[in-house]
Amino acid sequence: MIRLVASLLFVSGITFLGSFSMFEDEKVADEDQRKQLWKLVEQAEQKSLPKSAIESLQKIYDSAVADNDFPEAIRALAKKYFLEGNINQPMIPFVIRKLSADMDGLPAEVQPVMKTILANWFYTYYQQNRWRFAQRSQTVQPPSEDFETWDLPRLLGHIDTLFTAALESAEQLKAIPIGKYDELILKGNVSDEHRPTLFDFIAFQALDFYSLDEQIIREQGAFDLRADGPIFAPVDQFLAWNIETTDDDSFLVHAINLYQDLLRFHQDDENRTAWLDADLHRLRFGYLAAVGGE
């Protein structure tokens, strides 16, 4: 009986390994095909043929999603929206509307990064239309679905909502090494040790947004961040800080909670770079929010 069972396991193992090998061969073939498609995208761009490039990008996206290669899928999708925006001017409003409409239909695995990208498109829209918001008073009427009619608090609030939604899958994002997104992210002088996971990257994208002067001004009269409060306390006291406020929409509260999440996430890391970097940014944010405006 033992020999028979052993023999069956051996045969099953061969069959499984054979199927796995076939699957790997198909995956390699798909990856090779996508490399060729990327070359076609580059050639189409050089010839000023954006529609041809978009067709190739759609094929790359479909193939990458089928292979669960979500970093490549996101890279293709982001570039596809960019090229479509170049065709459909004005670019930024088009991309915002298109990506907003498509978001719910995208695979769950790509949505955190795509929501982060969308949040940055919204902020770019604000930067290019800053003068309009300076002349636009806050309305008491329910906001229209047309973001081009929104006042500044409504626009900033929507960006905050996108970052919050992007971070809802925090535990899954913490398990994804940032190195998988090397082709998508321009890192500058920041190494993988500073932002080791996709969670770190998206979290700091949100924190950069929360650190803007417009947001700090918007918080006046809401949650009060005191210069002698726990924001500057030693880390253990800062992590024990349970903020009591009725302002659930406070950007300051969202930022503080996010710094707490980052520090807890990295507090046991053997490499202390990410933890120290998060703590340094926490203190800098505290100075800007509690001291810088005085």
Secondary structure, DSSP 8 states (H G I E B T S, - for coil): -HHHHHHHHHHHHHHHHHHHHHHHHHHHHHHHHHHHHHHHHHHHHHTT-HHHHHHHHHHHHHHHHHTT-HHHHHHHHHHHHHHHHHHSSSHHHHHHHHHHHHGGGS-TTTHHHHHHHHHHHHHHHHHHTHHHHHH-----S---S-GGG--HHHHHHHHHHHHHHHTTTHHHHHTSBGGGGTTT---TT--TTTS-BHHHHHHHHHHHHHTSHHHHHHTTTSS---TTSGGGS-HHHHHT-----S-TT-HHHHHHHHHHHHHHHHTT-SS-HHHHHHHHHHHHHHIIIIITT-
